[in-house]
Amino acid sequence: MQPAAAATTIASLNNQLLALGIGSILLGAIAWFRYPYICGALAIVFGVIVLYKSENKKTKAAIIGVIGIIIGLASIIVDLFYLSFFP
């Protein structure tokens, strides 16, 4: 493979991972208002995929994936213990 083609492929993969990470954050945000278990679980799965596929764990996509995981987990935990937190 030529260097220019390899650079284009890596840039394309980074853009796809960034889009998937942003989708993870959006699903996490939706989970706070509707379907917390389904959207929260999807946010976690998308975030894990982004984190797993990214080569460098300090890229924008990886950080956004971790934020999506945290938002998804938080929405599920708050929904499970909602009446305990806010009686």
Residue, then its C-alpha position, 0 to 999 in steps of 0.5 A: m500500500q502506498p503511503a498516501a493511501a495509508a494516510t487516507t485510510i487512517a484519516s477515514l477511520n479516525n473520522q468514523l470513530l469520531a462520528l461513532g463517539i459523538g453518536s455515543i454521547l448523543l445516545g447517552a444524552i437521550a438516555w437521560f430522558r427516554y429509554p435509559y436502559i436501551c440508549g444507555a447500553l448502546a452508548i456504552v457499546f459504541g463508546v467501547i467500540v471507539l475505545y477498542k478501535s482507536e490506536n492511540k488512547k489519547t485521541k479526540a475519538a477515544i476521549i469522546g468514547v470514554i465520555g459516552i461510556i460515562i454518560g451511559l453508565a450514569s443514566i442507567i445508575v440514576d434510573l436504577f436508584y432514582l427513588s433512593f436519590f430523590p425521595 
